[in-house]
Amino acid sequence: MKSHDICVVGAGYVGLVTGSCLAEIGHRVVCVDSDPKKLRSLKAGKVPIHEPGLDAVFRRVVKSKRLCFAASVEEGLHYKGRRASVVFIAVGTPPRADGSADLSAVEAVAETVAKNIAGYTVIVDKSTVPVETGDWVSRTIQRFNKSGTPYDVVSNPEFLSEGSAVVDFMKPDRVVLGVSSKRAETVMREVYAPLKATVLVTDLKSAELIKHASNSFLATKISYINAVSALCEKVGADVKLVAQGMGLDRRIGPMFLNAGIGFGGFCFPKDLEAFYWISKQKGYDFKLLKAVKEINDQQLSWVARKIEEKLWNLEGKTVAVLGLAFKPHTDDIRFAPSIEVVSGLKSRGVKVRAFDPVAAERAKALPEFKGVHFAKDEYDAIKGADALAIVTEWPRFKDLDLKRVKRLMRTAVLLDGRNIFDPEKARALGFDYAGVGRP
């Protein structure tokens, strides 16, 4: 195996996992981040995010000195005299108000790279970016690459699901390489060779579209089954059985057919908006994507609507909210459904008691959670509540002692926003139960 000196710019959820795993498979990696607090944490051997399996990988590669850290792109490109032959751009691309992606950080990195490369370099777009970003990155590098140093730009979209990102990297479904030269393809194949993964080589624009098209399709599946769940509630059908029957069809499959209170996180909502925006910019009104977003927005109000149905007047009532992260096994609360749920309840005068195994500290920093009581555990959150809402399907919530839960509650209203409980068993224990799309 040929190892490379690699610079990863950005040590967030994508960059830190990418850098750690590239070091794990034998490369020498320098992760660059401009946040002094995060950098101090990383250099002290502490992982600043919750991601299963990352701690162990991180400790190994830091101890072996295959993973190091730098405060600037310039330092990362020439760390201790070693020249990076591959640069991964893994900085944030947050959404603007109009739905487009803010690519200013990508541009800034491209400019700095252009001014500091000293030999043939492959510049890799790892951040989730709209189609044609690779062309803009190439133009930026060409503009500021005064020395005429040879380079190639590659699109290498990430398919890392938070909560399983390390496994997703080490055992990927596919590695997509959008390249414009054989030389760049050879380098990138060498980078990923230890994974022995299926490699799909495309042009730059196709690779960029694959990422947005994939996430938007998965979001579509979620909104579709949530729309079906609304119909199930009206006719008395069970959406879990409907989804099971659909998922047994090999053409459909069971993944992403779990009805709930809507999707969130930093990927699906942002990528959906960006894909719709770029489609409009290019003269195609992708109406399906607009409908997917509208269905999800409506689904996010499910908890508040159901509580009003169950409790009548909400002013002064207490609701326990279990789960704040946008999905289990992560502490990420960016665009999490819990934000909409808690905001909606607070606006109706509800007192909110919340618990999440790992995301509470991040939630406390958000203004939407001001005035929320953060409980020490599930049962502390439930004590004295008029209703309990399951917002994130952490496995430990499935094991709740429902008899104890009922004793602790003021009124036994259970809103199962992730369908983790058996409706018949919950009702048999005396709960006024509501699930998403459940009879």
C-alpha beads as a LAMMPS data file, in Angstrom:
LAMMPS data file: protein, C-alpha beads

439 atoms
438 bonds

1 atom types
1 bond types

-500.0 500.0 xlo xhi
-500.0 500.0 ylo yhi
-500.0 500.0 zlo zhi

Masses

1 110.0

Atoms # bond

1 1 1 0.000 0.000 0.000
2 1 1 1.219 3.485 -0.842
3 1 1 0.683 5.909 2.031
4 1 1 0.155 9.630 1.531
5 1 1 0.660 12.767 3.542
6 1 1 -2.842 14.172 3.848
7 1 1 -4.202 17.460 5.132
8 1 1 -7.845 17.526 6.253
9 1 1 -9.199 21.047 6.652
10 1 1 -12.014 21.047 9.205
11 1 1 -12.234 18.864 12.314
12 1 1 -15.996 18.661 12.688
13 1 1 -18.227 15.599 12.372
14 1 1 -16.996 14.841 8.837
15 1 1 -13.416 16.074 9.026
16 1 1 -12.464 14.436 12.305
17 1 1 -13.925 11.055 11.357
18 1 1 -12.335 11.261 7.902
19 1 1 -8.938 12.276 9.260
20 1 1 -8.936 9.664 12.030
21 1 1 -9.987 6.860 9.700
22 1 1 -7.513 7.842 6.968
23 1 1 -4.793 7.657 9.618
24 1 1 -6.185 4.316 10.823
25 1 1 -5.722 2.797 7.351
26 1 1 -2.094 3.913 7.221
27 1 1 -1.813 7.491 5.968
28 1 1 -0.111 10.390 7.752
29 1 1 -2.807 12.970 8.439
30 1 1 -2.872 16.521 9.742
31 1 1 -6.296 17.887 10.736
32 1 1 -6.630 21.656 10.570
33 1 1 -9.171 23.638 12.579
34 1 1 -9.352 27.347 13.333
35 1 1 -11.302 26.937 16.595
36 1 1 -8.693 27.325 19.384
37 1 1 -10.874 25.586 21.980
38 1 1 -11.465 22.568 19.747
39 1 1 -7.794 22.443 18.794
40 1 1 -6.711 22.428 22.449
41 1 1 -9.136 19.594 23.123
42 1 1 -7.851 17.545 20.186
43 1 1 -4.217 18.074 21.105
44 1 1 -5.047 17.000 24.648
45 1 1 -6.395 13.730 23.266
46 1 1 -10.087 14.520 23.737
47 1 1 -12.697 13.950 21.042
48 1 1 -15.116 16.925 21.093
49 1 1 -18.050 15.034 19.568
50 1 1 -19.990 11.915 20.519
51 1 1 -19.502 9.294 17.816
52 1 1 -19.446 5.549 18.627
53 1 1 -16.066 3.964 17.940
54 1 1 -14.269 7.226 17.230
55 1 1 -12.540 7.505 20.613
56 1 1 -10.694 4.209 20.175
57 1 1 -9.563 4.991 16.615
58 1 1 -8.586 8.524 17.613
59 1 1 -6.445 7.354 20.537
60 1 1 -4.609 4.785 18.394
61 1 1 -3.723 7.128 15.543
62 1 1 -2.751 10.018 17.813
63 1 1 -0.514 7.724 19.864
64 1 1 1.142 6.428 16.687
65 1 1 1.556 10.049 15.489
66 1 1 -0.242 9.263 12.253
67 1 1 -2.783 11.944 13.214
68 1 1 -1.636 15.421 14.197
69 1 1 -3.290 18.828 14.391
70 1 1 -2.601 22.310 13.079
71 1 1 -4.181 25.736 13.500
72 1 1 -3.804 26.895 9.906
73 1 1 -3.975 25.510 6.391
74 1 1 -0.444 26.730 5.762
75 1 1 0.870 24.694 8.700
76 1 1 -1.201 21.666 7.724
77 1 1 0.131 21.632 4.177
78 1 1 3.773 21.603 5.346
79 1 1 3.564 20.036 8.782
80 1 1 7.062 19.489 10.208
81 1 1 8.601 19.581 6.740
82 1 1 6.251 17.015 5.169
83 1 1 4.303 18.195 2.131
84 1 1 0.669 17.143 1.853
85 1 1 -0.019 15.589 -1.535
86 1 1 -3.772 15.364 -0.862
87 1 1 -5.950 18.027 0.774
88 1 1 -9.493 17.239 1.912
89 1 1 -11.781 20.255 2.300
90 1 1 -14.232 19.298 5.065
91 1 1 -15.454 22.677 6.289
92 1 1 -19.054 23.626 7.011
93 1 1 -21.491 24.598 4.268
94 1 1 -24.432 25.959 6.304
95 1 1 -27.701 26.957 4.640
96 1 1 -28.478 30.554 3.774
97 1 1 -31.928 32.046 4.228
98 1 1 -32.834 31.291 0.591
99 1 1 -31.877 27.611 0.937
100 1 1 -28.581 27.866 -0.918
101 1 1 -25.365 26.586 0.653
102 1 1 -22.912 29.097 2.090
103 1 1 -19.654 28.130 0.370
104 1 1 -17.528 31.013 1.652
105 1 1 -15.470 28.697 3.881
106 1 1 -14.791 26.370 0.939
107 1 1 -13.645 29.320 -1.162
108 1 1 -11.379 30.618 1.615
109 1 1 -9.704 27.232 1.990
110 1 1 -9.250 26.884 -1.775
111 1 1 -7.573 30.297 -1.938
112 1 1 -5.207 29.494 0.922
113 1 1 -4.337 26.104 -0.560
114 1 1 -3.590 27.731 -3.917
115 1 1 -1.144 30.129 -2.308
116 1 1 0.715 27.400 -0.400
117 1 1 0.971 24.253 -2.523
118 1 1 4.516 23.401 -3.555
119 1 1 4.075 20.336 -5.766
120 1 1 1.346 18.345 -7.517
121 1 1 -1.617 18.311 -5.134
122 1 1 -5.027 16.709 -5.239
123 1 1 -7.635 19.014 -3.687
124 1 1 -10.668 17.014 -2.575
125 1 1 -14.133 18.439 -1.929
126 1 1 -15.343 16.349 1.024
127 1 1 -17.862 18.911 2.286
128 1 1 -21.390 18.489 0.982
129 1 1 -21.576 21.012 -1.826
130 1 1 -23.931 21.761 -4.725
131 1 1 -23.132 20.768 -8.279
132 1 1 -20.524 22.971 -10.022
133 1 1 -18.666 23.705 -6.768
134 1 1 -15.686 21.765 -8.099
135 1 1 -15.492 24.121 -11.058
136 1 1 -15.498 27.132 -8.732
137 1 1 -12.835 25.585 -6.510
138 1 1 -10.681 24.934 -9.570
139 1 1 -11.106 28.521 -10.788
140 1 1 -10.220 29.868 -7.345
141 1 1 -7.065 27.778 -7.177
142 1 1 -6.082 28.748 -10.700
143 1 1 -6.586 32.427 -9.843
144 1 1 -4.354 32.376 -6.758
145 1 1 -1.870 29.693 -7.821
146 1 1 0.679 32.233 -9.023
147 1 1 3.494 29.686 -9.238
148 1 1 1.562 27.484 -11.655
149 1 1 1.958 24.422 -9.435
150 1 1 0.061 21.470 -10.953
151 1 1 -3.106 20.333 -9.170
152 1 1 -6.369 18.496 -9.658
153 1 1 -9.754 19.004 -8.003
154 1 1 -11.728 15.910 -6.997
155 1 1 -15.261 15.495 -5.664
156 1 1 -15.349 12.755 -3.026
157 1 1 -18.740 13.043 -1.299
158 1 1 -19.092 11.645 2.202
159 1 1 -21.749 9.117 3.139
160 1 1 -21.185 9.093 6.890
161 1 1 -24.260 8.705 9.059
162 1 1 -23.819 10.216 12.506
163 1 1 -23.969 7.427 15.043
164 1 1 -22.314 4.949 12.661
165 1 1 -19.774 7.181 10.889
166 1 1 -16.660 5.129 11.713
167 1 1 -18.246 1.916 10.417
168 1 1 -19.568 3.782 7.371
169 1 1 -16.050 4.985 6.562
170 1 1 -14.266 1.686 7.170
171 1 1 -16.919 -0.459 5.447
172 1 1 -18.514 1.818 2.856
173 1 1 -21.245 0.852 0.401
174 1 1 -19.221 2.701 -2.226
175 1 1 -16.502 5.301 -2.654
176 1 1 -17.414 7.940 -5.225
177 1 1 -14.577 9.746 -6.999
178 1 1 -15.433 12.628 -9.309
179 1 1 -12.221 13.291 -11.214
180 1 1 -10.988 15.156 -14.273
181 1 1 -7.683 13.324 -14.808
182 1 1 -6.221 9.837 -14.613
183 1 1 -3.471 11.149 -12.363
184 1 1 -5.987 12.280 -9.752
185 1 1 -7.882 8.993 -10.047
186 1 1 -4.685 7.037 -9.382
187 1 1 -3.891 9.048 -6.255
188 1 1 -7.410 8.707 -4.876
189 1 1 -7.511 4.966 -5.561
190 1 1 -4.264 4.693 -3.581
191 1 1 -5.807 6.654 -0.695
192 1 1 -8.796 4.300 -0.438
193 1 1 -7.062 1.057 -1.493
194 1 1 -6.879 -0.402 2.072
195 1 1 -10.684 -0.356 2.342
196 1 1 -11.126 -2.741 -0.605
197 1 1 -14.397 -0.959 -1.362
198 1 1 -16.458 -0.600 -4.525
199 1 1 -15.134 2.521 -6.242
200 1 1 -17.286 4.486 -8.669
201 1 1 -15.326 6.921 -10.822
202 1 1 -17.321 9.737 -12.415
203 1 1 -16.922 13.269 -13.643
204 1 1 -16.966 16.077 -11.071
205 1 1 -20.567 17.167 -11.584
206 1 1 -22.010 13.658 -11.397
207 1 1 -20.201 12.999 -8.108
208 1 1 -21.533 16.237 -6.644
209 1 1 -25.080 15.355 -7.691
210 1 1 -24.826 11.835 -6.243
211 1 1 -24.558 13.213 -2.705
212 1 1 -27.507 15.599 -2.887
213 1 1 -29.603 13.129 -4.882
214 1 1 -28.936 10.361 -2.339
215 1 1 -29.851 12.393 0.733
216 1 1 -32.895 13.908 -0.952
217 1 1 -34.117 10.454 -1.973
218 1 1 -33.778 9.157 1.589
219 1 1 -35.625 12.229 2.871
220 1 1 -38.326 11.487 0.297
221 1 1 -38.769 7.957 1.661
222 1 1 -39.177 9.341 5.179
223 1 1 -41.714 11.969 4.150
224 1 1 -43.578 9.406 2.060
225 1 1 -44.078 6.998 4.936
226 1 1 -44.978 9.904 7.222
227 1 1 -47.656 10.978 4.744
228 1 1 -48.892 7.379 4.693
229 1 1 -48.942 7.453 8.513
230 1 1 -51.305 10.442 8.430
231 1 1 -53.691 8.449 6.247
232 1 1 -53.322 5.437 8.551
233 1 1 -54.416 7.538 11.521
234 1 1 -57.533 8.651 9.656
235 1 1 -58.616 5.164 8.537
236 1 1 -57.413 3.126 11.541
237 1 1 -54.597 1.253 9.788
238 1 1 -51.181 0.501 11.321
239 1 1 -48.320 2.230 9.532
240 1 1 -45.769 -0.235 10.953
241 1 1 -47.546 -3.103 9.218
242 1 1 -47.933 -1.060 6.040
243 1 1 -44.213 -0.229 6.074
244 1 1 -43.342 -3.874 6.735
245 1 1 -45.418 -4.962 3.764
246 1 1 -43.779 -2.345 1.569
247 1 1 -40.270 -3.102 2.782
248 1 1 -40.514 -6.791 1.910
249 1 1 -40.612 -5.730 -1.724
250 1 1 -36.965 -5.919 -2.844
251 1 1 -37.501 -2.937 -5.119
252 1 1 -38.400 -0.790 -2.103
253 1 1 -36.585 -2.243 0.923
254 1 1 -37.270 -1.533 4.614
255 1 1 -34.692 1.202 5.254
256 1 1 -36.016 4.717 5.980
257 1 1 -39.619 3.546 6.183
258 1 1 -40.005 4.222 9.896
259 1 1 -42.809 6.706 10.459
260 1 1 -42.139 9.346 13.083
261 1 1 -42.225 13.028 13.878
262 1 1 -40.000 14.005 10.956
263 1 1 -36.343 14.073 10.006
264 1 1 -33.756 16.587 11.171
265 1 1 -30.008 16.893 11.546
266 1 1 -27.487 18.926 9.617
267 1 1 -27.639 16.864 6.408
268 1 1 -31.152 16.039 5.225
269 1 1 -32.856 19.438 5.727
270 1 1 -29.835 21.377 4.422
271 1 1 -29.168 19.117 1.443
272 1 1 -32.832 19.023 0.487
273 1 1 -32.987 22.829 0.472
274 1 1 -29.721 23.157 -1.440
275 1 1 -30.761 20.590 -4.072
276 1 1 -34.069 22.386 -4.598
277 1 1 -32.293 25.744 -4.809
278 1 1 -29.716 24.654 -7.386
279 1 1 -32.460 22.996 -9.448
280 1 1 -34.391 26.269 -9.573
281 1 1 -31.218 28.156 -10.454
282 1 1 -30.733 25.868 -13.437
283 1 1 -34.323 26.285 -14.615
284 1 1 -35.945 23.121 -13.234
285 1 1 -38.662 23.361 -10.594
286 1 1 -38.079 20.174 -8.583
287 1 1 -41.569 20.207 -7.041
288 1 1 -41.150 16.793 -5.433
289 1 1 -38.445 18.150 -3.135
290 1 1 -40.694 21.035 -2.107
291 1 1 -43.445 18.570 -1.193
292 1 1 -40.971 16.456 0.831
293 1 1 -40.040 19.518 2.893
294 1 1 -43.678 20.568 3.386
295 1 1 -44.630 17.099 4.638
296 1 1 -41.696 17.097 7.049
297 1 1 -42.526 20.580 8.348
298 1 1 -46.077 19.430 9.044
299 1 1 -44.872 16.258 10.747
300 1 1 -42.684 18.236 13.138
301 1 1 -45.849 19.626 14.757
302 1 1 -47.238 16.125 15.491
303 1 1 -46.336 16.195 19.189
304 1 1 -47.940 19.570 19.867
305 1 1 -51.072 18.635 17.917
306 1 1 -51.488 15.332 19.729
307 1 1 -50.927 16.875 23.149
308 1 1 -53.656 19.421 22.440
309 1 1 -55.979 16.561 21.481
310 1 1 -55.182 14.718 24.706
311 1 1 -54.893 17.503 27.279
312 1 1 -57.296 20.185 25.981
313 1 1 -55.785 23.346 27.524
314 1 1 -51.969 23.347 27.512
315 1 1 -51.220 26.496 29.522
316 1 1 -49.372 25.475 32.684
317 1 1 -49.254 21.763 31.824
318 1 1 -45.962 19.834 32.100
319 1 1 -44.609 17.680 29.287
320 1 1 -41.621 15.346 29.528
321 1 1 -39.548 15.227 26.336
322 1 1 -37.218 12.240 25.966
323 1 1 -34.539 12.668 23.329
324 1 1 -32.987 15.907 22.076
325 1 1 -30.363 14.738 19.547
326 1 1 -31.676 14.522 16.003
327 1 1 -31.061 10.761 16.059
328 1 1 -29.706 8.153 18.500
329 1 1 -25.974 7.671 19.154
330 1 1 -24.987 11.290 18.516
331 1 1 -24.917 14.534 20.473
332 1 1 -25.716 16.599 17.379
333 1 1 -28.807 18.774 17.811
334 1 1 -28.448 20.898 14.660
335 1 1 -31.903 21.125 13.041
336 1 1 -33.088 18.424 15.453
337 1 1 -36.867 17.806 15.615
338 1 1 -36.636 18.423 19.372
339 1 1 -36.065 22.119 18.690
340 1 1 -39.410 22.437 16.899
341 1 1 -41.145 20.248 19.467
342 1 1 -39.881 22.197 22.482
343 1 1 -40.420 25.581 20.817
344 1 1 -43.981 24.612 19.906
345 1 1 -44.767 23.477 23.437
346 1 1 -43.217 26.532 25.076
347 1 1 -45.193 28.844 22.786
348 1 1 -48.376 27.260 24.192
349 1 1 -47.337 27.892 27.788
350 1 1 -46.168 24.327 28.472
351 1 1 -43.498 23.574 31.072
352 1 1 -40.930 21.251 29.485
353 1 1 -38.801 18.705 31.341
354 1 1 -36.231 17.144 29.001
355 1 1 -33.643 14.382 29.013
356 1 1 -31.088 13.094 26.503
357 1 1 -28.217 10.693 27.307
358 1 1 -25.527 12.788 25.551
359 1 1 -27.007 15.884 23.867
360 1 1 -28.272 17.867 26.873
361 1 1 -25.182 20.062 27.196
362 1 1 -25.398 21.152 23.549
363 1 1 -29.121 21.802 23.930
364 1 1 -28.582 24.031 26.969
365 1 1 -26.595 26.430 24.795
366 1 1 -29.526 27.066 22.419
367 1 1 -31.997 29.893 23.066
368 1 1 -34.902 27.619 22.069
369 1 1 -34.272 25.584 25.226
370 1 1 -34.201 28.523 27.614
371 1 1 -36.443 27.769 30.604
372 1 1 -36.412 24.012 29.966
373 1 1 -35.711 21.805 32.996
374 1 1 -32.929 19.377 32.065
375 1 1 -33.496 16.211 34.049
376 1 1 -30.800 13.882 35.418
377 1 1 -32.438 10.818 33.851
378 1 1 -35.610 9.581 32.178
379 1 1 -37.594 9.103 35.360
380 1 1 -36.622 12.504 36.719
381 1 1 -37.959 14.056 33.505
382 1 1 -41.208 12.105 33.731
383 1 1 -41.954 12.913 37.391
384 1 1 -45.177 14.941 37.658
385 1 1 -45.650 15.249 33.891
386 1 1 -49.054 15.536 32.268
387 1 1 -47.707 13.899 29.106
388 1 1 -44.604 12.064 27.921
389 1 1 -43.287 12.583 24.379
390 1 1 -40.705 10.286 22.804
391 1 1 -38.750 12.465 20.359
392 1 1 -35.520 10.511 19.772
393 1 1 -35.510 6.701 19.712
394 1 1 -32.551 6.038 21.995
395 1 1 -32.469 2.261 22.659
396 1 1 -32.575 2.794 26.436
397 1 1 -35.989 4.447 26.143
398 1 1 -37.441 1.203 24.787
399 1 1 -36.530 -0.426 28.095
400 1 1 -38.407 2.060 30.274
401 1 1 -40.346 0.524 33.147
402 1 1 -43.777 1.687 31.988
403 1 1 -45.428 0.736 35.286
404 1 1 -43.012 3.038 37.090
405 1 1 -43.509 5.705 34.418
406 1 1 -47.266 5.646 34.958
407 1 1 -46.883 5.961 38.736
408 1 1 -44.631 8.987 38.347
409 1 1 -46.846 10.868 35.914
410 1 1 -49.652 13.213 36.880
411 1 1 -51.721 11.964 33.938
412 1 1 -50.685 8.927 31.894
413 1 1 -50.569 10.403 28.380
414 1 1 -47.906 8.757 26.210
415 1 1 -47.027 10.237 22.814
416 1 1 -44.784 7.770 21.032
417 1 1 -43.226 9.954 18.351
418 1 1 -40.933 7.135 17.197
419 1 1 -43.248 4.129 17.585
420 1 1 -40.968 2.308 20.022
421 1 1 -43.729 0.862 22.218
422 1 1 -46.468 -1.699 21.642
423 1 1 -49.763 0.267 21.662
424 1 1 -51.766 -2.608 23.130
425 1 1 -49.351 -3.160 26.015
426 1 1 -49.185 0.559 26.770
427 1 1 -52.969 0.867 26.809
428 1 1 -53.298 -2.268 28.917
429 1 1 -51.153 -0.542 31.553
430 1 1 -53.565 2.385 31.554
431 1 1 -51.827 4.841 29.232
432 1 1 -53.706 7.164 26.921
433 1 1 -51.380 6.211 24.066
434 1 1 -50.815 7.790 20.645
435 1 1 -48.300 6.566 18.103
436 1 1 -47.510 7.928 14.647
437 1 1 -49.850 6.208 12.211
438 1 1 -50.881 3.585 14.786
439 1 1 -54.521 2.532 15.292

Bonds

1 1 1 2
2 1 2 3
3 1 3 4
4 1 4 5
5 1 5 6
6 1 6 7
7 1 7 8
8 1 8 9
9 1 9 10
10 1 10 11
11 1 11 12
12 1 12 13
13 1 13 14
14 1 14 15
15 1 15 16
16 1 16 17
17 1 17 18
18 1 18 19
19 1 19 20
20 1 20 21
21 1 21 22
22 1 22 23
23 1 23 24
24 1 24 25
25 1 25 26
26 1 26 27
27 1 27 28
28 1 28 29
29 1 29 30
30 1 30 31
31 1 31 32
32 1 32 33
33 1 33 34
34 1 34 35
35 1 35 36
36 1 36 37
37 1 37 38
38 1 38 39
39 1 39 40
40 1 40 41
41 1 41 42
42 1 42 43
43 1 43 44
44 1 44 45
45 1 45 46
46 1 46 47
47 1 47 48
48 1 48 49
49 1 49 50
50 1 50 51
51 1 51 52
52 1 52 53
53 1 53 54
54 1 54 55
55 1 55 56
56 1 56 57
57 1 57 58
58 1 58 59
59 1 59 60
60 1 60 61
61 1 61 62
62 1 62 63
63 1 63 64
64 1 64 65
65 1 65 66
66 1 66 67
67 1 67 68
68 1 68 69
69 1 69 70
70 1 70 71
71 1 71 72
72 1 72 73
73 1 73 74
74 1 74 75
75 1 75 76
76 1 76 77
77 1 77 78
78 1 78 79
79 1 79 80
80 1 80 81
81 1 81 82
82 1 82 83
83 1 83 84
84 1 84 85
85 1 85 86
86 1 86 87
87 1 87 88
88 1 88 89
89 1 89 90
90 1 90 91
91 1 91 92
92 1 92 93
93 1 93 94
94 1 94 95
95 1 95 96
96 1 96 97
97 1 97 98
98 1 98 99
99 1 99 100
100 1 100 101
101 1 101 102
102 1 102 103
103 1 103 104
104 1 104 105
105 1 105 106
106 1 106 107
107 1 107 108
108 1 108 109
109 1 109 110
110 1 110 111
111 1 111 112
112 1 112 113
113 1 113 114
114 1 114 115
115 1 115 116
116 1 116 117
117 1 117 118
118 1 118 119
119 1 119 120
120 1 120 121
121 1 121 122
122 1 122 123
123 1 123 124
124 1 124 125
125 1 125 126
126 1 126 127
127 1 127 128
128 1 128 129
129 1 129 130
130 1 130 131
131 1 131 132
132 1 132 133
133 1 133 134
134 1 134 135
135 1 135 136
136 1 136 137
137 1 137 138
138 1 138 139
139 1 139 140
140 1 140 141
141 1 141 142
142 1 142 143
143 1 143 144
144 1 144 145
145 1 145 146
146 1 146 147
147 1 147 148
148 1 148 149
149 1 149 150
150 1 150 151
151 1 151 152
152 1 152 153
153 1 153 154
154 1 154 155
155 1 155 156
156 1 156 157
157 1 157 158
158 1 158 159
159 1 159 160
160 1 160 161
161 1 161 162
162 1 162 163
163 1 163 164
164 1 164 165
165 1 165 166
166 1 166 167
167 1 167 168
168 1 168 169
169 1 169 170
170 1 170 171
171 1 171 172
172 1 172 173
173 1 173 174
174 1 174 175
175 1 175 176
176 1 176 177
177 1 177 178
178 1 178 179
179 1 179 180
180 1 180 181
181 1 181 182
182 1 182 183
183 1 183 184
184 1 184 185
185 1 185 186
186 1 186 187
187 1 187 188
188 1 188 189
189 1 189 190
190 1 190 191
191 1 191 192
192 1 192 193
193 1 193 194
194 1 194 195
195 1 195 196
196 1 196 197
197 1 197 198
198 1 198 199
199 1 199 200
200 1 200 201
201 1 201 202
202 1 202 203
203 1 203 204
204 1 204 205
205 1 205 206
206 1 206 207
207 1 207 208
208 1 208 209
209 1 209 210
210 1 210 211
211 1 211 212
212 1 212 213
213 1 213 214
214 1 214 215
215 1 215 216
216 1 216 217
217 1 217 218
218 1 218 219
219 1 219 220
220 1 220 221
221 1 221 222
222 1 222 223
223 1 223 224
224 1 224 225
225 1 225 226
226 1 226 227
227 1 227 228
228 1 228 229
229 1 229 230
230 1 230 231
231 1 231 232
232 1 232 233
233 1 233 234
234 1 234 235
235 1 235 236
236 1 236 237
237 1 237 238
238 1 238 239
239 1 239 240
240 1 240 241
241 1 241 242
242 1 242 243
243 1 243 244
244 1 244 245
245 1 245 246
246 1 246 247
247 1 247 248
248 1 248 249
249 1 249 250
250 1 250 251
251 1 251 252
252 1 252 253
253 1 253 254
254 1 254 255
255 1 255 256
256 1 256 257
257 1 257 258
258 1 258 259
259 1 259 260
260 1 260 261
261 1 261 262
262 1 262 263
263 1 263 264
264 1 264 265
265 1 265 266
266 1 266 267
267 1 267 268
268 1 268 269
269 1 269 270
270 1 270 271
271 1 271 272
272 1 272 273
273 1 273 274
274 1 274 275
275 1 275 276
276 1 276 277
277 1 277 278
278 1 278 279
279 1 279 280
280 1 280 281
281 1 281 282
282 1 282 283
283 1 283 284
284 1 284 285
285 1 285 286
286 1 286 287
287 1 287 288
288 1 288 289
289 1 289 290
290 1 290 291
291 1 291 292
292 1 292 293
293 1 293 294
294 1 294 295
295 1 295 296
296 1 296 297
297 1 297 298
298 1 298 299
299 1 299 300
300 1 300 301
301 1 301 302
302 1 302 303
303 1 303 304
304 1 304 305
305 1 305 306
306 1 306 307
307 1 307 308
308 1 308 309
309 1 309 310
310 1 310 311
311 1 311 312
312 1 312 313
313 1 313 314
314 1 314 315
315 1 315 316
316 1 316 317
317 1 317 318
318 1 318 319
319 1 319 320
320 1 320 321
321 1 321 322
322 1 322 323
323 1 323 324
324 1 324 325
325 1 325 326
326 1 326 327
327 1 327 328
328 1 328 329
329 1 329 330
330 1 330 331
331 1 331 332
332 1 332 333
333 1 333 334
334 1 334 335
335 1 335 336
336 1 336 337
337 1 337 338
338 1 338 339
339 1 339 340
340 1 340 341
341 1 341 342
342 1 342 343
343 1 343 344
344 1 344 345
345 1 345 346
346 1 346 347
347 1 347 348
348 1 348 349
349 1 349 350
350 1 350 351
351 1 351 352
352 1 352 353
353 1 353 354
354 1 354 355
355 1 355 356
356 1 356 357
357 1 357 358
358 1 358 359
359 1 359 360
360 1 360 361
361 1 361 362
362 1 362 363
363 1 363 364
364 1 364 365
365 1 365 366
366 1 366 367
367 1 367 368
368 1 368 369
369 1 369 370
370 1 370 371
371 1 371 372
372 1 372 373
373 1 373 374
374 1 374 375
375 1 375 376
376 1 376 377
377 1 377 378
378 1 378 379
379 1 379 380
380 1 380 381
381 1 381 382
382 1 382 383
383 1 383 384
384 1 384 385
385 1 385 386
386 1 386 387
387 1 387 388
388 1 388 389
389 1 389 390
390 1 390 391
391 1 391 392
392 1 392 393
393 1 393 394
394 1 394 395
395 1 395 396
396 1 396 397
397 1 397 398
398 1 398 399
399 1 399 400
400 1 400 401
401 1 401 402
402 1 402 403
403 1 403 404
404 1 404 405
405 1 405 406
406 1 406 407
407 1 407 408
408 1 408 409
409 1 409 410
410 1 410 411
411 1 411 412
412 1 412 413
413 1 413 414
414 1 414 415
415 1 415 416
416 1 416 417
417 1 417 418
418 1 418 419
419 1 419 420
420 1 420 421
421 1 421 422
422 1 422 423
423 1 423 424
424 1 424 425
425 1 425 426
426 1 426 427
427 1 427 428
428 1 428 429
429 1 429 430
430 1 430 431
431 1 431 432
432 1 432 433
433 1 433 434
434 1 434 435
435 1 435 436
436 1 436 437
437 1 437 438
438 1 438 439
